[in-house]
Amino acid sequence: MTSTPGSGGPTAVPTPRPSERPVGPARPPLRRRFSRAERMVHRATAVLMLVCVVTAACLYVPQLAELVGRRYLVVTLHQWSGLLLPAPFLLGLASPAFRADLRRLNRFAPYDKEWLRAVRRRDFRPESRPAGKFNAGQKVYGGWIAGAVLVMLATGLMMWFTWLTPLVWRTSATFVHDWLSLAVGLVLLGHIGMAFADPEARRGMRTGSVERPWAEREHPLWKEEE
């Protein structure tokens, strides 16, 4: 209600109808990328891997070992988190969506070679990096980290159950375990850094959906794989 000069009383100001109210920019349509089961597998694996890496650092870096203390507890956490690391993957096999994405990750197409060549040339144009649901870099990372986890598990078991293998095996296992753990830590840092550089990719793993324009730009051949 407002008052106009000379009217002697308030005058009603008409309220705009809903259709006349200003509307903000429309939100881009979403596309489903990951199922709930896949997101749970990723989160559980990330937690176990984080425990493995942090406890390993506390065991091998003297300054951290002195700061944390309680070496027996740290060793126990490291052993059991490493032993349980394959568990989320094995449980995820019950999900059809998870199995379907594993098949995509394990299949290299001709356009994946083109993606890798573009990376080698430092060509960042989206059109020079064709990709399906997963690009070639994600496929290489998935295969490498899966193999590394198996090697780390095998060598870790040799170091844990010392009576199962001869001394020379345990010595070799310790060497491989230590250096591979360093490589895994560096690769994980790169993985986390790339995830922070792409908010939409993080959103896909957090909520299960991504914006359709992002999917069409970053993974233009995704539709052809379905």
Order of alpha helices (4+ residues) and beta strands (2+ residues): beta-beta-beta-alpha-alpha-alpha-alpha-alpha-alpha-alpha-alpha-alpha-beta-alpha
